[in-house]
């Protein structure tokens, strides 16, 4: 049995949830999201709680049970609070700027790298910190990973784009290795 799947998802005030034909629609102050739920799971909405339960007992259904419960909880959190990822730029002359909705990165290439803002994603830049915000947790993480992939941090000087809480394992270099 899925320990996560058993827990009900609490619907906070100000959020409207509808269920129709295997789809959950969540509408809140920040926007609207939907989720297609597999036919192996049953959805019940009552008393400001969403409960998912499996219709059959196989491994795939048990896996989907916990996943769908977590995705539903993330949707409710997203339309009320939203999600954000913070990235840090390290390196001499490395900088980022927002023009319109798009992000431009100057990270040591001969040209600035343009990162398009996808639907529902916003960029902010504060000194050397890039903040990616949105209501869809998966999309925010995907866009942040796309930005990081432009210039991954290297292990010798630590130059590049990294997550704020990421620790880069540093190497010594040839001066220490030769001695």
N, C-alpha and C positions, 0 to 999 in steps of 0.2 A: 504494500500500500504506500502511496505517496504521502509523505508527511506534509509537504508543502501544498499539495493539491487538496488535502482535507480542509485546510484553513479557508474560511470565507473571506472574500474581499469586501471591505467596508466602503460604502459609497458615501463620500463626504458631502456636506451641504454645498449647494451651488453646482453640483455635477448631475447631469441627466444621463441615465443609462437606458438603452433600449435593446431588446433582443428580437431578432427576426431571422428565421430560416438559417440558423447556424452562424449568425453574424452578430457581434456585439458592437453597438455604436455608443461612443462616450462623447458627451459634449460638456464643456466647461468654460470658465472665464477666459482661458488662453487660446482655446480652439476646439477642434473636433478631430477624433481619431476613430478608426474602426478596426476590428479583428475578425478574421474568418476562423471559426472554431470547427475542428474536424467532426465528422458525423459520429465518431465513437464516443463523444462526450455530450452530456446533457447539461444545459444551462438553466439555472433557476434564479430569478430575481425577486426577492421579497424582503420587507423590513429593512431597507437600506443595506442589503447584503447580496452579493453575487456568489452563488455556490456552483461549482462544477463537480460533476460526478461521472465516473466511467460507465459505459453501457455494457462493456465486456471486459474480461480479465485476461489480457495478454500483455506482453512486455511493451509493445509499441504504445498501447493505450495508456499504460501507467506512466510512460515517459512523457507523453503529450499532456497528461493530466496536470502535472506539476508545472510544465512549461506554460501552458495556457493560463493557469492561475497567476503566474508571475507576470506574464505579458499583460494580463488584464489589470493587475495592480499597478504596473508601470504606466499604463494608459491613464488611469485615474490620477496618479501623481503628476504625470506630464501635463494634463489639461488644467491642473490647479496650480502647481508650483513651477513646472518646467524643469529642464535638465541643462547642465552646462559642463563643458570640458575646458580645461585651461592648459595651454601649451606655452613653453618658454623658448625664446630664441637666444642662443648663445653664439657669439662670434663677432669679430671686429667688422663693422660695416654691415652686419646683418640687421635687417629691419623689415617691418610689415606695415601696410597701410590699407585702409578700407576706402574704396572708391565706389560710390553707389551702394550696391549690395555685395559686390565682389571683393575678394581679398587679394592683394598683390604682395608677393614676397620677394625681397632682394636678399638672396642667401648665397652669394658668391658665384652665380652663373653670369653669363654675358648679357642676360636679359631678365627682366622681372618675371616671376612665375605667377600666373593668374589662377586662382581657385574660385570657381563659380559657386555662388550661394544657391543651394538647392531650395526647393519650396519648403518653407517653414524653418529655415536656418538663418540665424543672424550672426554676424561677426563684430567683435569689438577689439580694439587694440589699445593697451595701456602700457606705454614704454616698450618693454620687450616681452610682454605677455599677450597672447592671442586667446580670446574667450569665444568659444563656439556655444551658442544657446539655441534651444528649440524645445518642442513639446514631445517629439518622438525620440526616445532614448537610443534606439538602434541607429537612427539616422545621425544623431549628434555624434555618437561614437565612430560611425563610419566616416563622416566628414573630418573629424579630428585625426583619424588614422591616415586619411588621404593627405592632410596637411603635413603630418609628421613624415610621411613617405617622401615628400619633396626633398628634404635634406635630413637624413637620419643622423643622430649624434654619433660622432666618431670617438673611439676610445682613448686617443692620445691627448688631445686638447679639450675634448668635450664640446666641440663646435657642432652646431646643428639645431634641429628643432626637437624638443622632448616634452613629455608630459610634466607638469609641475611636480608631481609626487614620484616621478621615475628616477631611479638611481642608476647612473652610468658607471659601469665598472671600468676604471681607468687603467691603462697600461703605462709602463715606465718609458719606453722608447729605447733608441739605440745607445744613448750615452750610458745608461745604467746596465744595459745588457753586455756591453763590451768590457766592463771593468771587472 
